[in-house]
Amino acid sequence: MGAAITVASIGTYVLRARAQATPPSSSQRVSERLRALEREASSLASQSRTLIGEIRKLEIERNLRVELARQSEDAASAARLELAQVRGKLEALETQRLEGLPELQAQFVDLYKRGRRGELALLLSANGLREFARATRAAAALAFRRQRIVSDHERTLAGLRAEREALAVTSRELQADEMRAEAARRGAERAVAARATLIDDIDARRDLTAQYLGELQQVHDRLNADMTARVSGRLVEPVSIPVGPFRGALEWPVPGRLASRFGQPGATAGTLRNGIEVESVINTPVRAVHDGTVDYAEGFTGLGTLVIVDHGANTYSLYGYLAEALVRKGDLVRAGAEVGRVGLAPVGGQPTLYFELRVDGRLADPLQWLKPR
């Protein structure tokens, strides 16, 4: 169902992208993003085959190709800048060559008029030692000037040859970068189409729908167990700005329409939703609702990329269905800081944020803590 993803194939793309394409911070972020996706792809490859896993593989494939396209586009932009600089040098050297031609021509005309023995004739025409000394200096000056003009012209011609070679090399690099970016974009489009086809197949077949919804419930059960384990046995550490006083005053993590509420029926009978879903626009920034420390920022099969922020006192906010995380585990974040970008919901495929809140280690209705709308 999903395209094969190998660390080797990704590494080939990464190594071929030029280091100067992006600033160090941006290049580092892209590299970290690629490594995180590679780790999740390797983890999925070792797991049992599930519908959720196959969908996530396609999402990872798409995200990898998008990152590779971004990297190649950055490299192409750098190549275009370099190309413009080389062309500027070529124009300057060509102007220098043309400006030097009249003087070079005049020297050759003068040399022709004087004949091959011009300087010797000048020396022989001197009467006396004083005139011979002046003639010697004049002949040396003429020879030096002629040699300098010729040498300058030769350097200009050598510079033109070198810049033309650099122009050819940079042009080939630009073409290769553009081809890699286009190939990565096509790969991303294929992964998106394959994901849509799989979702349509699930929607059309009742047996697959039941299996898929069951797997989604298992995802939330696994998340619930994971969060319970985080809180269990942990000391309630002091926090500089507790969440309690902000009940009903927290900013929403993302603008959009409330698509599902806390406590509504879950994926399978007898289950309830642990959080809310907010439909938004793809790649919209998702912001932390309160100060805290990032406790988790990786893929979580069934929830896309997941970010968990620890606000202290066993209070956590969870941001799921992300297209990408913009933070790393251990990062300190302020309220309003970007933690990720809106991705696609596993059911329906709409751009959606999953948001969950746990206060004092217990599930809480986010709508009671967020500002009324």
C-alpha positions as CSV (number, residue, x, y, z in Angstrom):
1,M,0.0,0.0,0.0
2,G,2.8,2.4,0.8
3,A,6.0,3.4,-1.1
4,A,9.2,2.0,0.3
5,I,11.3,4.5,2.3
6,T,15.0,3.8,2.9
7,V,17.5,5.8,4.9
8,A,20.1,5.2,2.1
9,S,17.9,6.8,-0.5
10,I,17.2,9.8,1.7
11,G,20.8,10.2,2.6
12,T,21.8,10.3,-1.1
13,Y,19.5,13.3,-1.6
14,V,20.8,15.0,1.6
15,L,24.4,14.6,0.7
16,R,23.9,15.9,-2.8
17,A,22.3,19.1,-1.6
18,R,24.9,21.9,-1.1
19,A,25.7,23.1,2.4
20,Q,25.6,26.8,1.4
21,A,22.0,26.5,0.2
22,T,20.4,27.5,3.5
23,P,21.6,29.3,6.7
24,P,23.0,27.0,9.4
25,S,19.8,27.2,11.5
26,S,17.5,26.4,8.6
27,S,19.8,23.6,7.3
28,Q,20.0,22.1,10.8
29,R,16.3,22.2,11.2
30,V,15.8,20.4,7.8
31,S,18.4,17.8,8.7
32,E,16.8,17.2,12.1
33,R,13.4,16.9,10.5
34,L,14.7,14.4,8.0
35,R,16.3,12.3,10.7
36,A,13.1,12.3,12.8
37,L,11.1,11.1,9.7
38,E,13.7,8.4,9.0
39,R,13.5,7.1,12.6
40,E,9.7,6.9,12.4
41,A,9.8,5.2,9.0
42,S,12.3,2.6,10.4
43,S,10.1,2.1,13.4
44,L,7.0,1.6,11.2
45,A,8.8,-0.9,9.0
46,S,9.4,-3.2,12.0
47,Q,5.8,-3.0,13.3
48,S,2.9,-5.2,12.3
49,R,1.1,-4.1,9.2
50,T,-2.0,-2.0,10.1
51,L,-4.2,0.4,8.2
52,I,-3.1,3.3,10.4
53,G,0.6,2.3,9.9
54,E,0.1,2.2,6.1
55,I,-1.5,5.7,6.1
56,R,1.3,7.0,8.3
57,K,3.9,5.5,6.0
58,L,2.4,7.5,3.1
59,E,2.3,10.6,5.2
60,I,6.0,10.2,6.1
61,E,6.8,9.6,2.5
62,R,5.0,12.8,1.5
63,N,6.7,14.7,4.3
64,L,10.2,13.4,3.4
65,R,9.7,14.4,-0.2
66,V,8.4,17.8,0.8
67,E,11.6,18.4,2.9
68,L,13.8,17.1,0.1
69,A,12.0,19.4,-2.4
70,R,12.5,22.3,0.0
71,Q,16.2,21.5,0.4
72,S,16.7,21.2,-3.4
73,E,14.8,24.5,-3.9
74,D,17.1,26.2,-1.4
75,A,20.1,24.8,-3.2
76,A,18.6,26.0,-6.6
77,S,18.1,29.5,-5.2
78,A,21.7,29.5,-4.1
79,A,22.8,28.3,-7.5
80,R,20.8,31.1,-9.2
81,L,22.4,33.7,-7.0
82,E,25.8,32.3,-7.8
83,L,24.9,32.2,-11.5
84,A,24.0,35.9,-11.4
85,Q,27.3,36.7,-9.6
86,V,29.3,34.7,-12.3
87,R,27.5,36.5,-15.1
88,G,28.3,39.8,-13.5
89,K,32.0,38.9,-13.3
90,L,31.8,37.8,-17.0
91,E,30.3,41.1,-18.0
92,A,32.9,43.1,-16.1
93,L,35.8,41.1,-17.6
94,E,34.4,41.4,-21.1
95,T,34.1,45.2,-20.6
96,Q,37.7,45.2,-19.3
97,R,38.8,43.2,-22.4
98,L,37.1,45.6,-24.8
99,E,38.5,48.7,-23.0
100,G,42.0,47.3,-23.2
101,L,41.9,46.4,-27.0
102,P,42.7,50.0,-28.3
103,E,45.8,50.3,-26.1
104,L,46.9,46.8,-27.0
105,Q,46.3,47.5,-30.7
106,A,48.3,50.8,-30.5
107,Q,51.3,48.9,-28.9
108,F,51.3,46.3,-31.7
109,V,51.1,49.1,-34.3
110,D,54.0,50.9,-32.7
111,L,55.9,47.7,-32.6
112,Y,55.2,47.0,-36.2
113,K,56.4,50.6,-37.2
114,R,59.6,50.2,-35.2
115,G,60.3,46.8,-36.6
116,R,61.8,43.9,-34.8
117,R,64.9,45.9,-34.0
118,G,63.1,49.0,-32.8
119,E,64.7,49.2,-29.4
120,L,68.1,48.3,-30.7
121,A,67.9,51.1,-33.3
122,L,67.0,53.5,-30.5
123,L,70.1,52.5,-28.6
124,L,72.4,52.7,-31.6
125,S,71.1,56.2,-32.5
126,A,72.4,57.6,-29.2
127,N,75.4,60.0,-29.3
128,G,77.4,59.8,-26.2
129,L,77.1,58.0,-22.9
130,R,74.4,60.3,-21.5
131,E,72.1,59.8,-24.5
132,F,72.7,56.1,-24.4
133,A,71.6,55.9,-20.8
134,R,68.5,57.9,-21.6
135,A,67.8,55.6,-24.6
136,T,68.3,52.5,-22.4
137,R,65.8,53.8,-19.9
138,A,63.3,54.7,-22.6
139,A,63.7,51.3,-24.3
140,A,63.2,49.5,-21.0
141,A,60.1,51.6,-20.2
142,L,58.6,50.9,-23.6
143,A,59.3,47.2,-23.3
144,F,57.9,47.1,-19.7
145,R,54.7,49.0,-20.7
146,R,54.2,46.7,-23.7
147,Q,54.7,43.6,-21.5
148,R,52.3,45.0,-18.9
149,I,49.6,45.7,-21.4
150,V,50.0,42.2,-22.9
151,S,50.1,40.5,-19.5
152,D,46.9,42.4,-18.3
153,H,45.1,41.3,-21.5
154,E,46.2,37.7,-20.9
155,R,45.0,37.8,-17.3
156,T,41.7,39.2,-18.5
157,L,41.3,36.4,-21.1
158,A,42.3,33.8,-18.4
159,G,39.6,35.2,-16.1
160,L,37.1,35.0,-18.8
161,R,37.9,31.4,-19.5
162,A,37.7,30.5,-15.7
163,E,34.3,32.4,-15.3
164,R,32.9,30.7,-18.4
165,E,33.9,27.3,-16.9
166,A,32.3,28.3,-13.5
167,L,29.2,29.4,-15.4
168,A,28.9,26.0,-17.1
169,V,29.4,24.2,-13.8
170,T,26.9,26.3,-11.9
171,S,24.4,26.0,-14.7
172,R,24.6,22.2,-14.5
173,E,24.3,22.3,-10.7
174,L,21.2,24.5,-11.0
175,Q,19.6,22.2,-13.5
176,A,20.3,19.2,-11.2
177,D,18.9,20.9,-8.2
178,E,15.7,21.9,-10.1
179,M,15.4,18.3,-11.4
180,R,15.8,16.9,-7.8
181,A,13.2,19.4,-6.5
182,E,10.7,18.4,-9.2
183,A,11.3,14.7,-8.6
184,A,10.7,15.2,-4.9
185,R,7.5,17.2,-5.5
186,R,6.2,14.4,-7.8
187,G,7.0,11.9,-5.1
188,A,5.1,13.9,-2.6
189,E,2.1,14.1,-4.9
190,R,2.1,10.4,-5.5
191,A,2.2,9.7,-1.7
192,V,-0.8,12.1,-1.2
193,A,-2.7,10.4,-4.0
194,A,-1.9,7.0,-2.6
195,R,-3.1,8.1,0.9
196,A,-6.3,9.5,-0.6
197,T,-6.9,6.2,-2.5
198,L,-6.4,4.2,0.7
199,I,-8.8,6.4,2.7
200,D,-11.4,6.1,0.0
201,D,-11.0,2.3,0.0
202,I,-11.5,2.3,3.8
203,D,-14.6,4.4,3.5
204,A,-16.0,2.2,0.8
205,R,-15.5,-1.1,2.7
206,R,-17.3,-1.7,5.9
207,D,-14.8,-4.3,7.1
208,L,-11.9,-1.9,6.6
209,T,-13.8,0.9,8.2
210,A,-14.4,-1.2,11.4
211,Q,-10.8,-2.2,11.4
212,Y,-9.6,1.3,11.0
213,L,-11.8,2.8,13.7
214,G,-10.7,0.0,16.0
215,E,-7.1,0.8,15.3
216,L,-7.7,4.5,16.0
217,Q,-9.2,3.7,19.4
218,Q,-6.2,1.6,20.2
219,V,-4.0,4.7,19.4
220,H,-5.9,6.8,21.9
221,D,-5.8,4.0,24.5
222,R,-2.0,3.8,24.0
223,L,-1.7,7.6,24.3
224,N,-3.8,7.5,27.5
225,A,-1.6,4.7,29.0
226,D,1.5,6.7,28.0
227,M,0.3,9.8,29.7
228,T,-0.8,7.9,32.8
229,A,2.7,6.4,33.0
230,R,4.2,9.9,32.7
231,V,2.2,11.2,35.7
232,S,2.4,8.1,37.8
233,G,5.0,8.4,40.6
234,R,6.2,11.8,39.5
235,L,6.6,14.5,42.1
236,V,4.5,17.5,41.7
237,E,7.2,20.1,40.9
238,P,6.7,23.8,41.5
239,V,5.9,25.9,38.5
240,S,6.6,29.6,38.0
241,I,3.3,30.3,36.4
242,P,0.6,27.7,37.3
243,V,-2.2,26.9,34.8
244,G,-5.0,27.0,37.4
245,P,-5.6,30.8,37.4
246,F,-6.0,30.8,33.6
247,R,-9.0,28.6,33.6
248,G,-11.3,29.9,30.8
249,A,-8.6,32.4,29.7
250,L,-6.1,30.3,27.7
251,E,-5.6,31.3,24.0
252,W,-6.7,28.7,21.4
253,P,-3.8,26.8,20.0
254,V,-5.0,27.4,16.4
255,P,-7.8,29.4,14.7
256,G,-10.6,27.3,13.1
257,R,-13.9,25.5,13.6
258,L,-14.5,23.2,16.5
259,A,-15.1,19.8,14.7
260,S,-15.5,17.5,17.8
261,R,-15.9,18.0,21.5
262,F,-14.4,16.4,24.6
263,G,-16.5,13.6,25.9
264,Q,-18.3,12.9,22.6
265,P,-18.5,9.2,21.4
266,G,-15.1,7.9,20.3
267,A,-14.1,5.7,17.4
268,T,-15.7,2.6,18.9
269,A,-18.9,2.0,20.9
270,G,-18.6,2.8,24.6
271,T,-15.6,5.1,24.2
272,L,-15.4,8.9,24.6
273,R,-13.1,11.5,23.1
274,N,-10.2,12.6,25.3
275,G,-9.7,15.9,23.5
276,I,-11.1,18.2,20.9
277,E,-10.5,18.6,17.2
278,V,-10.3,22.0,15.5
279,E,-10.5,22.2,11.7
280,S,-8.1,24.8,10.3
281,V,-5.9,25.4,7.3
282,I,-3.0,23.1,6.3
283,N,0.3,24.3,7.7
284,T,-1.3,26.9,10.0
285,P,1.0,27.6,13.0
286,V,0.0,25.7,16.2
287,R,0.8,27.6,19.4
288,A,1.4,26.6,23.0
289,V,-1.4,27.5,25.2
290,H,0.8,28.1,28.3
291,D,4.5,28.2,29.3
292,G,6.2,24.9,29.7
293,T,8.8,22.4,28.6
294,V,8.5,20.1,25.5
295,D,8.2,16.5,26.8
296,Y,7.6,14.8,23.4
297,A,7.9,16.0,19.8
298,E,7.9,13.0,17.4
299,G,5.6,10.9,15.2
300,F,2.9,9.0,17.0
301,T,1.2,6.6,14.6
302,G,-2.5,7.5,14.3
303,L,-1.9,11.1,15.6
304,G,0.6,12.3,13.0
305,T,3.3,14.2,14.6
306,L,2.6,14.8,18.3
307,V,3.9,17.5,20.6
308,I,3.4,17.2,24.4
309,V,4.2,20.2,26.6
310,D,4.7,19.7,30.3
311,H,3.4,22.8,32.2
312,G,4.4,21.4,35.6
313,A,2.2,20.2,38.5
314,N,1.3,17.2,36.3
315,T,-0.4,19.4,33.8
316,Y,0.1,18.7,30.1
317,S,-1.2,20.0,26.7
318,L,-1.1,17.7,23.7
319,Y,-1.1,18.8,20.1
320,G,-1.7,16.1,17.5
321,Y,-2.3,15.5,13.7
322,L,0.7,17.9,13.1
323,A,2.3,18.1,9.7
324,E,5.6,18.8,11.5
325,A,6.9,19.8,14.9
326,L,8.9,23.0,15.3
327,V,10.2,22.2,18.7
328,R,12.4,19.5,20.2
329,K,12.1,17.6,23.5
330,G,13.5,19.7,26.3
331,D,12.8,23.0,24.6
332,L,11.3,25.7,26.9
333,V,8.3,27.4,25.3
334,R,6.3,30.4,26.1
335,A,2.6,30.8,25.7
336,G,1.9,31.6,22.1
337,A,5.2,30.0,20.8
338,E,4.8,27.9,17.7
339,V,5.1,24.2,18.4
340,G,4.1,22.8,15.0
341,R,2.0,23.1,11.9
342,V,-1.5,21.8,11.2
343,G,-1.6,18.5,9.4
344,L,-4.4,16.1,8.3
345,A,-6.8,14.2,10.5
346,P,-6.8,10.4,10.2
347,V,-10.5,10.4,9.6
348,G,-11.8,12.6,6.7
349,G,-8.4,13.8,5.8
350,Q,-9.2,17.5,6.6
351,P,-6.6,19.9,8.0
352,T,-7.2,19.5,11.7
353,L,-5.6,19.9,15.1
354,Y,-6.1,17.4,17.9
355,F,-5.8,19.1,21.2
356,E,-5.9,17.4,24.6
357,L,-5.4,18.9,28.1
358,R,-4.6,17.1,31.3
359,V,-4.7,19.0,34.6
360,D,-3.4,17.5,37.8
361,G,-2.8,14.3,35.9
362,R,-6.5,14.0,34.9
363,L,-8.2,14.6,31.5
364,A,-9.9,17.9,31.3
365,D,-12.3,19.5,28.9
366,P,-10.2,22.0,26.9
367,L,-13.2,24.2,26.3
368,Q,-13.4,24.9,30.0
369,W,-9.9,26.2,29.9
370,L,-9.8,28.0,26.5
371,K,-11.3,31.5,26.0
372,P,-14.9,31.4,25.0
373,R,-15.7,31.9,21.3
